[in-house]
Amino acid sequence: MSLYCKVILAEDLQEILDLENKKLQEAYPDEMERMIAGWNSKFRLEALNHYIPMGWSFLARDSETHKLMGYFIAQPLLFLDGQTQSLWVEHVQHCSLQARDELCELAYKLGREKHLQRVYFPQENGVPNSVSGFKPETWKPGTISVKTTKG
């Protein structure tokens, strides 16, 4: 299968939500569990509305059918963990290992092309397998966090 990648645009939003809802249905047959999982997800509508306009999020499509095969949402971060410029990849979703691998490689190459010091990837959805060739390091920030909400 041949894929092409492009920047996510506002008109791609519903297709992304449809893909995520399909993935949720597969993972959570129970409607209540699925709803709770959606509330706690990284691809909530407000998150997508935050990331997409920035222009650092990409999707992968099948070159022949133009079917959505995966995407990632990301944003640049300035002055994080001693780095001047980094790319934070918040979420990677895919329908094939090829799409996952190509999207992760695209994020890595984007970081190099834009002279960013690091790309931070989530440790989910098999992403660590996709970036193993780039000599990843586990991020161990010397910080603590405190919740500011109940729960």
N, CA, C and O atoms as a GROMACS GRO file, in nm:
protein
  604
    1MET      N    1   0.084  -0.117   0.000
    1MET     CA    2   0.000   0.000   0.000
    1MET      C    3   0.089   0.124   0.000
    1MET      O    4   0.189   0.130   0.071
    2SER      N    5   0.051   0.219  -0.078
    2SER     CA    6   0.122   0.345  -0.084
    2SER      C    7   0.042   0.450  -0.008
    2SER      O    8  -0.080   0.460  -0.022
    3LEU      N    9   0.113   0.528   0.073
    3LEU     CA   10   0.048   0.632   0.154
    3LEU      C   11   0.102   0.769   0.118
    3LEU      O   12   0.215   0.781   0.070
    4TYR      N   13   0.023   0.870   0.142
    4TYR     CA   14   0.074   1.007   0.136
    4TYR      C   15   0.030   1.077   0.264
    4TYR      O   16  -0.074   1.044   0.321
    5CYS      N   17   0.110   1.172   0.308
    5CYS     CA   18   0.081   1.246   0.431
    5CYS      C   19   0.060   1.392   0.398
    5CYS      O   20   0.119   1.446   0.304
    6LYS      N   21  -0.025   1.455   0.476
    6LYS     CA   22  -0.051   1.598   0.458
    6LYS      C   23  -0.090   1.658   0.592
    6LYS      O   24  -0.130   1.588   0.685
    7VAL      N   25  -0.079   1.790   0.600
    7VAL     CA   26  -0.119   1.863   0.720
    7VAL      C   27  -0.270   1.846   0.738
    7VAL      O   28  -0.346   1.852   0.642
    8ILE      N   29  -0.311   1.825   0.862
    8ILE     CA   30  -0.454   1.814   0.891
    8ILE      C   31  -0.518   1.951   0.878
    8ILE      O   32  -0.467   2.051   0.928
    9LEU      N   33  -0.631   1.954   0.810
    9LEU     CA   34  -0.710   2.077   0.794
    9LEU      C   35  -0.842   2.062   0.868
    9LEU      O   36  -0.881   1.951   0.904
   10ALA      N   37  -0.909   2.172   0.891
   10ALA     CA   38  -1.036   2.170   0.964
   10ALA      C   39  -1.136   2.075   0.899
   10ALA      O   40  -1.215   2.011   0.969
   11GLU      N   41  -1.134   2.065   0.767
   11GLU     CA   42  -1.232   1.977   0.700
   11GLU      C   43  -1.203   1.828   0.722
   11GLU      O   44  -1.287   1.744   0.687
   12ASP      N   45  -1.087   1.794   0.778
   12ASP     CA   46  -1.054   1.654   0.809
   12ASP      C   47  -1.106   1.612   0.946
   12ASP      O   48  -1.100   1.493   0.980
   13LEU      N   49  -1.155   1.705   1.024
   13LEU     CA   50  -1.192   1.680   1.164
   13LEU      C   51  -1.295   1.568   1.178
   13LEU      O   52  -1.275   1.477   1.260
   14GLN      N   53  -1.403   1.571   1.104
   14GLN     CA   54  -1.508   1.470   1.119
   14GLN      C   55  -1.457   1.331   1.085
   14GLN      O   56  -1.494   1.233   1.150
   15GLU      N   57  -1.374   1.322   0.984
   15GLU     CA   58  -1.319   1.192   0.946
   15GLU      C   59  -1.230   1.136   1.056
   15GLU      O   60  -1.230   1.015   1.081
   16ILE      N   61  -1.155   1.222   1.123
   16ILE     CA   62  -1.072   1.181   1.235
   16ILE      C   63  -1.159   1.133   1.351
   16ILE      O   64  -1.132   1.030   1.412
   17LEU      N   65  -1.264   1.208   1.380
   17LEU     CA   66  -1.356   1.168   1.486
   17LEU      C   67  -1.424   1.035   1.454
   17LEU      O   68  -1.443   0.952   1.543
   18ASP      N   69  -1.460   1.014   1.328
   18ASP     CA   70  -1.519   0.887   1.286
   18ASP      C   71  -1.422   0.771   1.307
   18ASP      O   72  -1.461   0.664   1.356
   19LEU      N   73  -1.295   0.791   1.270
   19LEU     CA   74  -1.194   0.688   1.291
   19LEU      C   75  -1.180   0.656   1.440
   19LEU      O   76  -1.177   0.539   1.478
   20GLU      N   77  -1.173   0.758   1.522
   20GLU     CA   78  -1.158   0.737   1.666
   20GLU      C   79  -1.280   0.669   1.726
   20GLU      O   80  -1.267   0.582   1.813
   21ASN      N   81  -1.398   0.707   1.681
   21ASN     CA   82  -1.520   0.642   1.732
   21ASN      C   83  -1.524   0.495   1.693
   21ASN      O   84  -1.569   0.410   1.771
   22LYS      N   85  -1.477   0.464   1.573
   22LYS     CA   86  -1.470   0.323   1.530
   22LYS      C   87  -1.372   0.247   1.619
   22LYS      O   88  -1.401   0.134   1.661
   23LYS      N   89  -1.258   0.306   1.648
   23LYS     CA   90  -1.158   0.242   1.735
   23LYS      C   91  -1.215   0.221   1.876
   23LYS      O   92  -1.193   0.118   1.939
   24LEU      N   93  -1.289   0.321   1.925
   24LEU     CA   94  -1.351   0.310   2.058
   24LEU      C   95  -1.454   0.197   2.060
   24LEU      O   96  -1.462   0.123   2.158
   25GLN      N   97  -1.534   0.184   1.955
   25GLN     CA   98  -1.634   0.077   1.948
   25GLN      C   99  -1.568  -0.060   1.951
   25GLN      O  100  -1.620  -0.153   2.013
   26GLU      N  101  -1.452  -0.072   1.883
   26GLU     CA  102  -1.380  -0.199   1.883
   26GLU      C  103  -1.323  -0.231   2.021
   26GLU      O  104  -1.325  -0.346   2.064
   27ALA      N  105  -1.273  -0.129   2.090
   27ALA     CA  106  -1.207  -0.149   2.220
   27ALA      C  107  -1.308  -0.160   2.335
   27ALA      O  108  -1.282  -0.231   2.432
   28TYR      N  109  -1.421  -0.092   2.324
   28TYR     CA  110  -1.520  -0.086   2.433
   28TYR      C  111  -1.659  -0.116   2.378
   28TYR      O  112  -1.730  -0.024   2.338
   29PRO      N  113  -1.699  -0.242   2.377
   29PRO     CA  114  -1.833  -0.276   2.327
   29PRO      C  115  -1.946  -0.213   2.410
   29PRO      O  116  -2.052  -0.181   2.357
   30ASP      N  117  -1.922  -0.194   2.540
   30ASP     CA  118  -2.021  -0.133   2.627
   30ASP      C  119  -2.026   0.017   2.603
   30ASP      O  120  -1.924   0.086   2.608
   31GLU      N  121  -2.146   0.068   2.578
   31GLU     CA  122  -2.161   0.210   2.544
   31GLU      C  123  -2.116   0.303   2.655
   31GLU      O  124  -2.055   0.407   2.628
   32MET      N  125  -2.144   0.268   2.781
   32MET     CA  126  -2.105   0.353   2.893
   32MET      C  127  -1.952   0.358   2.907
   32MET      O  128  -1.895   0.466   2.927
   33GLU      N  129  -1.886   0.243   2.896
   33GLU     CA  130  -1.739   0.240   2.901
   33GLU      C  131  -1.679   0.319   2.787
   33GLU      O  132  -1.579   0.389   2.805
   34ARG      N  133  -1.739   0.308   2.670
   34ARG     CA  134  -1.691   0.381   2.552
   34ARG      C  135  -1.703   0.531   2.573
   34ARG      O  136  -1.612   0.607   2.537
   35MET      N  137  -1.814   0.575   2.632
   35MET     CA  138  -1.834   0.718   2.657
   35MET      C  139  -1.730   0.769   2.757
   35MET      O  140  -1.675   0.877   2.737
   36ILE      N  141  -1.704   0.696   2.862
   36ILE     CA  142  -1.605   0.737   2.962
   36ILE      C  143  -1.466   0.740   2.900
   36ILE      O  144  -1.388   0.833   2.925
   37ALA      N  145  -1.434   0.640   2.820
   37ALA     CA  146  -1.304   0.637   2.753
   37ALA      C  147  -1.288   0.757   2.660
   37ALA      O  148  -1.180   0.814   2.651
   38GLY      N  149  -1.394   0.796   2.593
   38GLY     CA  150  -1.390   0.913   2.506
   38GLY      C  151  -1.365   1.042   2.583
   38GLY      O  152  -1.295   1.131   2.535
   39TRP      N  153  -1.422   1.052   2.702
   39TRP     CA  154  -1.402   1.170   2.785
   39TRP      C  155  -1.257   1.184   2.829
   39TRP      O  156  -1.206   1.295   2.846
   40ASN      N  157  -1.191   1.070   2.848
   40ASN     CA  158  -1.053   1.070   2.897
   40ASN      C  159  -0.950   1.057   2.785
   40ASN      O  160  -0.832   1.034   2.812
   41SER      N  161  -0.993   1.073   2.663
   41SER     CA  162  -0.904   1.052   2.549
   41SER      C  163  -0.823   1.176   2.515
   41SER      O  164  -0.856   1.287   2.557
   42LYS      N  165  -0.719   1.155   2.438
   42LYS     CA  166  -0.636   1.266   2.390
   42LYS      C  167  -0.688   1.327   2.261
   42LYS      O  168  -0.636   1.427   2.213
   43PHE      N  169  -0.792   1.266   2.205
   43PHE     CA  170  -0.846   1.313   2.078
   43PHE      C  171  -0.983   1.378   2.094
   43PHE      O  172  -1.061   1.385   1.998
   44ARG      N  173  -1.013   1.426   2.213
   44ARG     CA  174  -1.141   1.496   2.234
   44ARG      C  175  -1.152   1.614   2.136
   44ARG      O  176  -1.051   1.666   2.089
   45LEU      N  177  -1.273   1.652   2.108
   45LEU     CA  178  -1.297   1.758   2.011
   45LEU      C  179  -1.220   1.885   2.046
   45LEU      O  180  -1.161   1.949   1.959
   46GLU      N  181  -1.219   1.922   2.175
   46GLU     CA  182  -1.148   2.045   2.212
   46GLU      C  183  -0.997   2.031   2.193
   46GLU      O  184  -0.930   2.130   2.162
   47ALA      N  185  -0.944   1.911   2.209
   47ALA     CA  186  -0.801   1.889   2.183
   47ALA      C  187  -0.771   1.902   2.034
   47ALA      O  188  -0.675   1.967   1.994
   48LEU      N  189  -0.854   1.839   1.952
   48LEU     CA  190  -0.834   1.848   1.807
   48LEU      C  191  -0.848   1.992   1.759
   48LEU      O  192  -0.772   2.037   1.673
   49ASN      N  193  -0.944   2.064   1.816
   49ASN     CA  194  -0.961   2.205   1.778
   49ASN      C  195  -0.843   2.291   1.823
   49ASN      O  196  -0.818   2.397   1.765
   50HIS      N  197  -0.771   2.248   1.924
   50HIS     CA  198  -0.650   2.318   1.967
   50HIS      C  199  -0.532   2.287   1.873
   50HIS      O  200  -0.464   2.378   1.827
   51TYR      N  201  -0.510   2.160   1.845
   51TYR     CA  202  -0.392   2.118   1.770
   51TYR      C  203  -0.400   2.146   1.619
   51TYR      O  204  -0.302   2.190   1.560
   52ILE      N  205  -0.513   2.121   1.558
   52ILE     CA  206  -0.522   2.127   1.413
   52ILE      C  207  -0.486   2.264   1.354
   52ILE      O  208  -0.411   2.269   1.257
   53PRO      N  209  -0.536   2.375   1.409
   53PRO     CA  210  -0.502   2.505   1.348
   53PRO      C  211  -0.354   2.542   1.356
   53PRO      O  212  -0.308   2.628   1.281
   54MET      N  213  -0.279   2.478   1.443
   54MET     CA  214  -0.137   2.511   1.457
   54MET      C  215  -0.055   2.470   1.335
   54MET      O  216   0.051   2.527   1.309
   55GLY      N  217  -0.102   2.369   1.260
   55GLY     CA  218  -0.033   2.328   1.139
   55GLY      C  219   0.080   2.228   1.160
   55GLY      O  220   0.159   2.206   1.068
   56TRP      N  221   0.090   2.167   1.277
   56TRP     CA  222   0.195   2.069   1.306
   56TRP      C  223   0.140   1.928   1.314
   56TRP      O  224   0.213   1.835   1.349
   57SER      N  225   0.014   1.909   1.283
   57SER     CA  226  -0.051   1.778   1.289
   57SER      C  227  -0.072   1.726   1.148
   57SER      O  228  -0.105   1.802   1.057
   58PHE      N  229  -0.051   1.596   1.131
   58PHE     CA  230  -0.054   1.536   0.997
   58PHE      C  231  -0.139   1.411   0.994
   58PHE      O  232  -0.159   1.344   1.096
   59LEU      N  233  -0.190   1.381   0.876
   59LEU     CA  234  -0.262   1.255   0.855
   59LEU      C  235  -0.200   1.179   0.739
   59LEU      O  236  -0.131   1.235   0.655
   60ALA      N  237  -0.228   1.050   0.738
   60ALA     CA  238  -0.182   0.962   0.631
   60ALA      C  239  -0.304   0.904   0.560
   60ALA      O  240  -0.399   0.860   0.625
   61ARG      N  241  -0.300   0.906   0.428
   61ARG     CA  242  -0.408   0.850   0.348
   61ARG      C  243  -0.353   0.747   0.250
   61ARG      O  244  -0.238   0.754   0.208
   62ASP      N  245  -0.437   0.651   0.216
   62ASP     CA  246  -0.405   0.555   0.112
   62ASP      C  247  -0.401   0.632  -0.021
   62ASP      O  248  -0.495   0.706  -0.052
   63SER      N  249  -0.295   0.615  -0.097
   63SER     CA  250  -0.277   0.691  -0.221
   63SER      C  251  -0.384   0.660  -0.326
   63SER      O  252  -0.417   0.746  -0.407
   64GLU      N  253  -0.438   0.538  -0.324
   64GLU     CA  254  -0.537   0.501  -0.425
   64GLU      C  255  -0.680   0.534  -0.382
   64GLU      O  256  -0.756   0.595  -0.458
   65THR      N  257  -0.716   0.494  -0.260
   65THR     CA  258  -0.854   0.512  -0.214
   65THR      C  259  -0.876   0.642  -0.138
   65THR      O  260  -0.990   0.684  -0.118
   66HIS      N  261  -0.768   0.707  -0.096
   66HIS     CA  262  -0.770   0.829  -0.015
   66HIS      C  263  -0.831   0.808   0.123
   66HIS      O  264  -0.866   0.903   0.192
   67LYS      N  265  -0.844   0.680   0.162
   67LYS     CA  266  -0.897   0.647   0.295
   67LYS      C  267  -0.799   0.693   0.403
   67LYS      O  268  -0.678   0.679   0.388
   68LEU      N  269  -0.852   0.748   0.511
   68LEU     CA  270  -0.771   0.789   0.624
   68LEU      C  271  -0.711   0.665   0.689
   68LEU      O  272  -0.784   0.574   0.730
   69MET      N  273  -0.579   0.661   0.698
   69MET     CA  274  -0.510   0.545   0.756
   69MET      C  275  -0.446   0.576   0.891
   69MET      O  276  -0.402   0.485   0.961
   70GLY      N  277  -0.441   0.704   0.927
   70GLY     CA  278  -0.386   0.740   1.056
   70GLY      C  279  -0.356   0.889   1.062
   70GLY      O  280  -0.367   0.961   0.963
   71TYR      N  281  -0.318   0.933   1.182
   71TYR     CA  282  -0.285   1.073   1.200
   71TYR      C  283  -0.208   1.092   1.330
   71TYR      O  284  -0.206   1.003   1.416
   72PHE      N  285  -0.145   1.207   1.343
   72PHE     CA  286  -0.092   1.248   1.473
   72PHE      C  287  -0.123   1.395   1.494
   72PHE      O  288  -0.131   1.473   1.399
   73ILE      N  289  -0.141   1.430   1.622
   73ILE     CA  290  -0.158   1.571   1.657
   73ILE      C  291  -0.036   1.613   1.739
   73ILE      O  292   0.011   1.539   1.825
   74ALA      N  293   0.014   1.732   1.709
   74ALA     CA  294   0.138   1.778   1.771
   74ALA      C  295   0.142   1.930   1.777
   74ALA      O  296   0.066   2.000   1.709
   75GLN      N  297   0.232   1.979   1.862
   75GLN     CA  298   0.255   2.123   1.871
   75GLN      C  299   0.399   2.147   1.911
   75GLN      O  300   0.460   2.066   1.981
   76PRO      N  301   0.455   2.260   1.867
   76PRO     CA  302   0.589   2.295   1.912
   76PRO      C  303   0.584   2.348   2.054
   76PRO      O  304   0.488   2.415   2.093
   77LEU      N  305   0.687   2.319   2.130
   77LEU     CA  306   0.699   2.371   2.266
   77LEU      C  307   0.830   2.446   2.277
   77LEU      O  308   0.934   2.400   2.229
   78LEU      N  309   0.826   2.559   2.339
   78LEU     CA  310   0.946   2.639   2.359
   78LEU      C  311   0.990   2.627   2.505
   78LEU      O  312   0.908   2.632   2.596
   79PHE      N  313   1.120   2.611   2.525
   79PHE     CA  314   1.181   2.611   2.657
   79PHE      C  315   1.118   2.507   2.749
   79PHE      O  316   1.068   2.539   2.857
   80LEU      N  317   1.122   2.382   2.706
   80LEU     CA  318   1.075   2.271   2.787
   80LEU      C  319   1.193   2.181   2.820
   80LEU      O  320   1.266   2.140   2.730
   81ASP      N  321   1.211   2.151   2.946
   81ASP     CA  322   1.313   2.057   2.991
   81ASP      C  323   1.452   2.095   2.941
   81ASP      O  324   1.531   2.008   2.904
   82GLY      N  325   1.482   2.223   2.940
   82GLY     CA  326   1.614   2.269   2.900
   82GLY      C  327   1.635   2.278   2.750
   82GLY      O  328   1.743   2.315   2.705
   83GLN      N  329   1.534   2.246   2.671
   83GLN     CA  330   1.545   2.251   2.526
   83GLN      C  331   1.480   2.380   2.476
   83GLN      O  332   1.374   2.419   2.524
   84THR      N  333   1.543   2.444   2.379
   84THR     CA  334   1.489   2.567   2.326
   84THR      C  335   1.360   2.542   2.248
   84THR      O  336   1.261   2.613   2.266
   85GLN      N  337   1.362   2.440   2.160
   85GLN     CA  338   1.246   2.410   2.077
   85GLN      C  339   1.229   2.259   2.068
   85GLN      O  340   1.324   2.186   2.040
   86SER      N  341   1.108   2.212   2.090
   86SER     CA  342   1.076   2.070   2.082
   86SER      C  343   0.941   2.054   2.013
   86SER      O  344   0.862   2.147   2.004
   87LEU      N  345   0.917   1.933   1.965
   87LEU     CA  346   0.786   1.899   1.909
   87LEU      C  347   0.721   1.799   2.003
   87LEU      O  348   0.778   1.693   2.031
   88TRP      N  349   0.604   1.832   2.052
   88TRP     CA  350   0.527   1.745   2.140
   88TRP      C  351   0.422   1.674   2.056
   88TRP      O  352   0.329   1.738   2.006
   89VAL      N  353   0.436   1.543   2.041
   89VAL     CA  354   0.335   1.464   1.970
   89VAL      C  355   0.240   1.411   2.077
   89VAL      O  356   0.276   1.325   2.158
   90GLU      N  357   0.121   1.463   2.078
   90GLU     CA  358   0.023   1.430   2.181
   90GLU      C  359  -0.040   1.293   2.160
   90GLU      O  360  -0.063   1.219   2.255
   91HIS      N  361  -0.070   1.260   2.034
   91HIS     CA  362  -0.146   1.137   2.007
   91HIS      C  363  -0.116   1.088   1.866
   91HIS      O  364  -0.104   1.167   1.773
   92VAL      N  365  -0.102   0.957   1.852
   92VAL     CA  366  -0.085   0.893   1.722
   92VAL      C  367  -0.191   0.784   1.711
   92VAL      O  368  -0.203   0.698   1.798
   93GLN      N  369  -0.269   0.788   1.603
   93GLN     CA  370  -0.368   0.684   1.578
   93GLN      C  371  -0.344   0.629   1.438
   93GLN      O  372  -0.303   0.703   1.348
   94HIS      N  373  -0.370   0.500   1.419
   94HIS     CA  374  -0.341   0.439   1.289
   94HIS      C  375  -0.431   0.319   1.265
   94HIS      O  376  -0.485   0.259   1.358
   95CYS      N  377  -0.445   0.286   1.136
   95CYS     CA  378  -0.519   0.167   1.094
   95CYS      C  379  -0.426   0.059   1.042
   95CYS      O  380  -0.469  -0.053   1.017
   96SER      N  381  -0.298   0.092   1.026
   96SER     CA  382  -0.200  -0.006   0.980
   96SER      C  383  -0.064   0.028   1.041
   96SER      O  384  -0.037   0.142   1.076
   97LEU      N  385   0.019  -0.073   1.052
   97LEU     CA  386   0.154  -0.050   1.104
   97LEU      C  387   0.234   0.040   1.011
   97LEU      O  388   0.316   0.120   1.056
   98GLN      N  389   0.210   0.027   0.882
   98GLN     CA  390   0.279   0.113   0.786
   98GLN      C  391   0.244   0.260   0.811
   98GLN      O  392   0.332   0.346   0.810
   99ALA      N  393   0.116   0.288   0.834
   99ALA     CA  394   0.075   0.427   0.860
   99ALA      C  395   0.138   0.476   0.989
   99ALA      O  396   0.186   0.589   0.995
  100ARG      N  397   0.139   0.393   1.093
  100ARG     CA  398   0.201   0.433   1.221
  100ARG      C  399   0.347   0.466   1.200
  100ARG      O  400   0.395   0.570   1.246
  101ASP      N  401   0.418   0.377   1.132
  101ASP     CA  402   0.561   0.398   1.111
  101ASP      C  403   0.589   0.523   1.028
  101ASP      O  404   0.680   0.600   1.060
  102GLU      N  405   0.512   0.544   0.922
  102GLU     CA  406   0.535   0.661   0.837
  102GLU      C  407   0.502   0.791   0.910
  102GLU      O  408   0.572   0.891   0.892
  103LEU      N  409   0.399   0.790   0.991
  103LEU     CA  410   0.365   0.910   1.067
  103LEU      C  411   0.472   0.943   1.170
  103LEU      O  412   0.509   1.059   1.187
  104CYS      N  413   0.522   0.841   1.240
  104CYS     CA  414   0.628   0.865   1.338
  104CYS      C  415   0.756   0.914   1.271
  104CYS      O  416   0.824   1.003   1.322
  105GLU      N  417   0.787   0.856   1.156
  105GLU     CA  418   0.905   0.902   1.082
  105GLU      C  419   0.886   1.046   1.036
  105GLU      O  420   0.979   1.126   1.039
  106LEU      N  421   0.765   1.080   0.993
  106LEU     CA  422   0.736   1.216   0.950
  106LEU      C  423   0.757   1.315   1.066
  106LEU      O  424   0.816   1.421   1.046
  107ALA      N  425   0.709   1.281   1.185
  107ALA     CA  426   0.728   1.370   1.300
  107ALA      C  427   0.876   1.387   1.331
  107ALA      O  428   0.921   1.498   1.361
  108TYR      N  429   0.951   1.279   1.324
  108TYR     CA  430   1.095   1.284   1.349
  108TYR      C  431   1.164   1.374   1.245
  108TYR      O  432   1.245   1.460   1.279
  109LYS      N  433   1.132   1.351   1.118
  109LYS     CA  434   1.194   1.430   1.011
  109LYS      C  435   1.151   1.577   1.018
  109LYS      O  436   1.230   1.666   0.987
  110LEU      N  437   1.028   1.602   1.058
  110LEU     CA  438   0.981   1.739   1.075
  110LEU      C  439   1.064   1.809   1.183
  110LEU      O  440   1.103   1.925   1.166
  111GLY      N  441   1.090   1.740   1.292
  111GLY     CA  442   1.173   1.797   1.398
  111GLY      C  443   1.313   1.829   1.350
  111GLY      O  444   1.368   1.934   1.382
  112ARG      N  445   1.371   1.739   1.272
  112ARG     CA  446   1.506   1.762   1.219
  112ARG      C  447   1.507   1.878   1.119
  112ARG      O  448   1.594   1.964   1.122
  113GLU      N  449   1.408   1.878   1.029
  113GLU     CA  450   1.401   1.982   0.926
  113GLU      C  451   1.384   2.121   0.986
  113GLU      O  452   1.438   2.219   0.935
  114LYS      N  453   1.308   2.130   1.094
  114LYS     CA  454   1.282   2.259   1.158
  114LYS      C  455   1.384   2.291   1.268
  114LYS      O  456   1.368   2.389   1.340
  115HIS      N  457   1.487   2.209   1.279
  115HIS     CA  458   1.597   2.231   1.374
  115HIS      C  459   1.550   2.232   1.520
  115HIS      O  460   1.598   2.311   1.602
  116LEU      N  461   1.455   2.144   1.550
  116LEU     CA  462   1.409   2.129   1.687
  116LEU      C  463   1.505   2.034   1.759
  116LEU      O  464   1.563   1.945   1.696
  117GLN      N  465   1.522   2.052   1.890
  117GLN     CA  466   1.616   1.968   1.962
  117GLN      C  467   1.561   1.828   1.992
  117GLN      O  468   1.637   1.731   1.994
  118ARG      N  469   1.431   1.817   2.014
  118ARG     CA  470   1.372   1.687   2.049
  118ARG      C  471   1.231   1.677   1.992
  118ARG      O  472   1.164   1.776   1.965
  119VAL      N  473   1.190   1.552   1.975
  119VAL     CA  474   1.050   1.521   1.947
  119VAL      C  475   1.007   1.428   2.060
  119VAL      O  476   1.069   1.324   2.082
  120TYR      N  477   0.901   1.464   2.128
  120TYR     CA  478   0.847   1.382   2.237
  120TYR      C  479   0.728   1.303   2.184
  120TYR      O  480   0.630   1.360   2.137
  121PHE      N  481   0.738   1.170   2.192
  121PHE     CA  482   0.634   1.080   2.143
  121PHE      C  483   0.560   1.015   2.260
  121PHE      O  484   0.620   0.994   2.365
  122PRO      N  485   0.433   0.983   2.243
  122PRO     CA  486   0.361   0.910   2.347
  122PRO      C  487   0.404   0.763   2.348
  122PRO      O  488   0.438   0.708   2.243
  123GLN      N  489   0.404   0.703   2.463
  123GLN     CA  490   0.439   0.561   2.472
  123GLN      C  491   0.310   0.478   2.467
  123GLN      O  492   0.273   0.413   2.565
  124GLU      N  493   0.244   0.482   2.353
  124GLU     CA  494   0.117   0.412   2.334
  124GLU      C  495   0.102   0.373   2.188
  124GLU      O  496   0.178   0.417   2.102
  125ASN      N  497   0.001   0.290   2.161
  125ASN     CA  498  -0.034   0.251   2.024
  125ASN      C  499   0.084   0.198   1.943
  125ASN      O  500   0.086   0.212   1.820
  126GLY      N  501   0.183   0.138   2.009
  126GLY     CA  502   0.296   0.081   1.938
  126GLY      C  503   0.398   0.182   1.890
  126GLY      O  504   0.491   0.146   1.817
  127VAL      N  505   0.382   0.308   1.928
  127VAL     CA  506   0.474   0.413   1.883
  127VAL      C  507   0.620   0.381   1.917
  127VAL      O  508   0.707   0.406   1.834
  128PRO      N  509   0.650   0.326   2.037
  128PRO     CA  510   0.791   0.294   2.066
  128PRO      C  511   0.855   0.202   1.961
  128PRO      O  512   0.975   0.213   1.934
  129ASN      N  513   0.777   0.112   1.902
  129ASN     CA  514   0.830   0.026   1.796
  129ASN      C  515   0.865   0.107   1.672
  129ASN      O  516   0.964   0.078   1.604
  130SER      N  517   0.785   0.207   1.642
  130SER     CA  518   0.808   0.288   1.522
  130SER      C  519   0.930   0.379   1.534
  130SER      O  520   0.991   0.411   1.432
  131VAL      N  521   0.965   0.420   1.654
  131VAL     CA  522   1.077   0.514   1.669
  131VAL      C  523   1.205   0.445   1.716
  131VAL      O  524   1.304   0.513   1.746
  132SER      N  525   1.205   0.313   1.724
  132SER     CA  526   1.322   0.242   1.775
  132SER      C  527   1.448   0.269   1.693
  132SER      O  528   1.558   0.267   1.747
  133GLY      N  529   1.433   0.295   1.564
  133GLY     CA  530   1.548   0.323   1.479
  133GLY      C  531   1.608   0.462   1.499
  133GLY      O  532   1.715   0.491   1.447
  134PHE      N  533   1.539   0.546   1.573
  134PHE     CA  534   1.587   0.682   1.597
  134PHE      C  535   1.657   0.696   1.731
  134PHE      O  536   1.684   0.808   1.776
  135LYS      N  537   1.688   0.584   1.795
  135LYS     CA  538   1.757   0.581   1.925
  135LYS      C  539   1.680   0.660   2.031
  135LYS      O  540   1.733   0.756   2.088
  136PRO      N  541   1.555   0.621   2.059
  136PRO     CA  542   1.476   0.695   2.158
  136PRO      C  543   1.530   0.677   2.300
  136PRO      O  544   1.593   0.576   2.332
  137GLU      N  545   1.504   0.775   2.380
  137GLU     CA  546   1.538   0.771   2.522
  137GLU      C  547   1.410   0.795   2.600
  137GLU      O  548   1.326   0.875   2.558
  138THR      N  549   1.394   0.726   2.711
  138THR     CA  550   1.279   0.751   2.796
  138THR      C  551   1.297   0.886   2.862
  138THR      O  552   1.402   0.915   2.920
  139TRP      N  553   1.195   0.966   2.853
  139TRP     CA  554   1.201   1.100   2.911
  139TRP      C  555   1.176   1.088   3.060
  139TRP      O  556   1.072   1.036   3.103
  140LYS      N  557   1.270   1.134   3.138
  140LYS     CA  558   1.258   1.129   3.283
  140LYS      C  559   1.277   1.269   3.340
  140LYS      O  560   1.384   1.303   3.390
  141PRO      N  561   1.172   1.349   3.330
  141PRO     CA  562   1.187   1.486   3.380
  141PRO      C  563   1.202   1.486   3.532
  141PRO      O  564   1.144   1.403   3.601
  142GLY      N  565   1.279   1.578   3.579
  142GLY     CA  566   1.298   1.594   3.723
  142GLY      C  567   1.194   1.686   3.780
  142GLY      O  568   1.227   1.781   3.852
  143THR      N  569   1.070   1.659   3.750
  143THR     CA  570   0.962   1.745   3.797
  143THR      C  571   0.860   1.662   3.873
  143THR      O  572   0.857   1.539   3.862
  144ILE      N  573   0.779   1.729   3.948
  144ILE     CA  574   0.664   1.665   4.011
  144ILE      C  575   0.542   1.740   3.963
  144ILE      O  576   0.551   1.856   3.922
  145SER      N  577   0.429   1.677   3.970
  145SER     CA  578   0.306   1.745   3.929
  145SER      C  579   0.204   1.734   4.041
  145SER      O  580   0.207   1.641   4.122
  146VAL      N  581   0.117   1.828   4.043
  146VAL     CA  582   0.006   1.826   4.137
  146VAL      C  583  -0.123   1.849   4.059
  146VAL      O  584  -0.128   1.934   3.969
  147LYS      N  585  -0.225   1.774   4.092
  147LYS     CA  586  -0.354   1.792   4.026
  147LYS      C  587  -0.422   1.917   4.082
  147LYS      O  588  -0.416   1.945   4.201
  148THR      N  589  -0.485   1.988   3.994
  148THR     CA  590  -0.559   2.106   4.036
  148THR      C  591  -0.709   2.084   4.023
  148THR      O  592  -0.789   2.176   4.040
  149THR      N  593  -0.746   1.960   3.992
  149THR     CA  594  -0.888   1.924   3.983
  149THR      C  595  -0.914   1.803   4.072
  149THR      O  596  -0.821   1.732   4.108
  150LYS      N  597  -1.036   1.780   4.105
  150LYS     CA  598  -1.072   1.663   4.186
  150LYS      C  599  -1.066   1.540   4.098
  150LYS      O  600  -1.087   1.546   3.977
  151GLY      N  601  -1.036   1.426   4.162
  151GLY     CA  602  -1.044   1.302   4.087
  151GLY      C  603  -0.924   1.222   4.088
  151GLY      O  604  -0.921   1.115   4.027
   0.00000   0.00000   0.00000
